[in-house]
Amino acid sequence: MSMIVQSALADLDHEMANTRRMLERVPADHLSFTPHEKSWPLQKLVNHLTDFPMWGTMTLNTDVLDFAQPMPPAPPVPTTAEGFVAQFDERMVAFKAALANATDEQMMQTWTMKNGDTVIMAMPRVAVMRSMVIGHMIHHRAQLTIYYRMVGVPVPGLYGPSADESM
């Protein structure tokens, strides 16, 4: 594994393990729950969390994502905690394999997200991994803690004990 991957993504295993812990608690009886009219339903938010390893793999294996191009069909959205965990784990296998093959040169190359001729962002691949893959995942995982609190699912401690866990 490249030195850039090792240093820039040193927290990757911890963050992915924390996300997996959140997925293990998905309440099948609250999949349509939304805390606000502008919020996604719980099922959609959780499914999006399972996407981040896939986004990481894509970032490592491509140079450009163009939303103007047809996207592959999405797999069925899981409806159980076990299904979400299985989807996440499957995507993590591919992500870790892509990371294992990443070179420092590749990590410093520009990766671009665009919609046709409009560039949405273009930055070194390592920055995309840190911000748009890991940071973005953490953002949505934090949203999920609020959903869990509101429907009565115990929130796991992610950076130390939560209010639902004792020291």
C-alpha positions as CSV (number, residue, x, y, z in Angstrom):
1,M,0.0,0.0,0.0
2,S,1.3,3.4,-0.8
3,M,2.7,5.7,1.9
4,I,0.1,8.3,1.0
5,V,-2.7,5.8,1.5
6,Q,-1.2,4.7,4.8
7,S,-0.8,8.2,6.2
8,A,-3.8,10.0,4.7
9,L,-6.2,7.2,5.4
10,A,-4.8,5.8,8.7
11,D,-8.2,6.2,10.3
12,L,-10.1,4.3,7.5
13,D,-10.5,1.0,9.3
14,H,-11.8,2.8,12.4
15,E,-14.3,4.8,10.5
16,M,-15.5,1.9,8.4
17,A,-15.8,-0.3,11.5
18,N,-17.9,2.5,13.1
19,T,-20.1,2.7,10.1
20,R,-20.6,-1.1,10.1
21,R,-21.6,-0.9,13.8
22,M,-24.3,1.6,12.8
23,L,-25.6,-0.6,10.0
24,E,-25.8,-3.6,12.5
25,R,-28.6,-1.7,14.3
26,V,-30.9,-0.7,11.4
27,P,-34.4,-1.1,12.7
28,A,-36.5,-2.9,10.0
29,D,-39.7,-1.5,11.5
30,H,-38.6,2.2,10.9
31,L,-37.2,2.1,7.4
32,S,-39.7,4.8,6.2
33,F,-39.0,7.1,9.2
34,T,-37.9,10.6,8.4
35,P,-37.2,13.2,11.1
36,H,-38.2,16.1,8.9
37,E,-39.9,16.6,5.5
38,K,-36.6,17.6,3.9
39,S,-34.8,14.5,5.3
40,W,-34.4,11.2,3.5
41,P,-36.2,8.2,4.8
42,L,-34.0,6.0,7.1
43,Q,-33.7,3.3,4.5
44,K,-32.4,5.6,1.9
45,L,-29.9,7.2,4.3
46,V,-28.6,3.8,5.4
47,N,-28.4,2.5,1.8
48,H,-26.3,5.6,1.0
49,L,-23.9,4.7,3.9
50,T,-23.3,1.4,2.2
51,D,-22.3,3.3,-1.0
52,F,-19.1,4.8,0.4
53,P,-16.8,1.8,0.0
54,M,-18.1,1.6,-3.6
55,W,-17.4,5.3,-4.1
56,G,-13.9,4.7,-2.8
57,T,-13.3,1.9,-5.2
58,M,-14.6,4.0,-8.1
59,T,-12.4,6.9,-7.1
60,L,-9.3,4.6,-7.1
61,N,-10.2,2.8,-10.3
62,T,-11.3,5.7,-12.5
63,D,-10.2,9.2,-13.3
64,V,-13.6,10.8,-14.0
65,L,-17.2,10.4,-12.9
66,D,-19.5,12.0,-15.4
67,F,-23.1,12.2,-14.2
68,A,-24.2,12.9,-17.8
69,Q,-23.3,9.3,-18.7
70,P,-25.6,6.4,-17.9
71,M,-25.1,4.8,-14.5
72,P,-25.2,1.1,-14.0
73,P,-28.4,-0.2,-12.5
74,A,-28.5,-0.1,-8.7
75,P,-28.9,-3.3,-6.8
76,P,-32.1,-3.8,-4.7
77,V,-32.1,-1.8,-1.5
78,P,-31.8,-4.0,1.5
79,T,-34.6,-4.1,4.1
80,T,-32.8,-5.6,7.1
81,A,-29.7,-4.8,9.1
82,E,-28.2,-8.0,7.9
83,G,-28.8,-7.0,4.3
84,F,-27.2,-3.6,4.8
85,V,-24.2,-5.1,6.5
86,A,-23.7,-7.7,3.8
87,Q,-23.9,-5.0,1.1
88,F,-21.4,-2.9,3.0
89,D,-19.0,-5.8,3.6
90,E,-19.1,-6.9,0.0
91,R,-18.2,-3.4,-1.1
92,M,-15.4,-3.1,1.5
93,V,-13.7,-6.2,-0.1
94,A,-13.4,-4.4,-3.4
95,F,-12.4,-1.1,-1.7
96,K,-9.6,-2.7,0.3
97,A,-8.3,-4.5,-2.8
98,A,-8.2,-1.2,-4.7
99,L,-6.4,0.5,-1.8
100,A,-3.9,-2.3,-1.6
101,N,-3.0,-1.6,-5.2
102,A,-2.9,2.2,-5.0
103,T,0.4,3.9,-5.7
104,D,1.6,7.3,-4.4
105,E,1.6,8.6,-8.0
106,Q,-2.0,7.5,-8.5
107,M,-3.1,9.1,-5.2
108,M,-1.7,12.5,-6.3
109,Q,-3.4,12.4,-9.7
110,T,-6.4,14.6,-10.3
111,W,-9.8,12.9,-10.0
112,T,-12.7,14.7,-11.6
113,M,-16.5,14.7,-10.9
114,K,-18.5,16.4,-13.6
115,N,-21.9,16.6,-15.3
116,G,-21.2,16.8,-19.0
117,D,-19.0,19.9,-19.6
118,T,-19.6,21.2,-16.1
119,V,-16.8,20.3,-13.6
120,I,-18.2,19.8,-10.2
121,M,-14.8,19.2,-8.6
122,A,-11.3,18.2,-9.6
123,M,-8.7,17.4,-6.9
124,P,-6.0,14.9,-6.1
125,R,-7.4,11.5,-5.6
126,V,-6.2,11.4,-2.0
127,A,-8.2,14.6,-1.2
128,V,-11.3,13.0,-2.8
129,M,-10.8,9.9,-0.6
130,R,-10.4,11.9,2.6
131,S,-13.2,14.4,2.0
132,M,-15.8,13.0,-0.4
133,V,-15.5,9.3,0.7
134,I,-14.5,9.3,4.4
135,G,-15.7,12.7,5.5
136,H,-18.9,12.5,3.6
137,M,-19.6,9.0,5.1
138,I,-19.0,10.4,8.6
139,H,-21.5,13.2,7.9
140,H,-24.2,10.8,7.0
141,R,-23.4,8.4,9.8
142,A,-23.9,11.4,12.2
143,Q,-27.3,12.0,10.7
144,L,-28.2,8.4,11.3
145,T,-27.4,8.8,15.0
146,I,-30.2,11.4,15.2
147,Y,-32.6,9.0,13.4
148,Y,-31.7,6.2,15.8
149,R,-32.1,8.5,18.9
150,M,-35.6,9.6,17.6
151,V,-36.8,6.0,17.0
152,G,-35.3,4.5,20.2
153,V,-32.4,2.6,18.8
154,P,-29.4,2.6,21.1
155,V,-26.6,4.7,19.5
156,P,-23.2,3.0,19.6
157,G,-20.2,4.8,21.0
158,L,-18.2,5.8,17.9
159,Y,-15.4,7.9,19.5
160,G,-16.0,6.8,23.1
161,P,-19.1,5.7,25.0
162,S,-22.4,7.1,23.9
163,A,-25.2,8.1,26.2
164,D,-26.5,4.6,25.7
165,E,-23.3,2.9,26.9
166,S,-21.6,3.1,30.2
167,M,-17.9,3.9,30.6
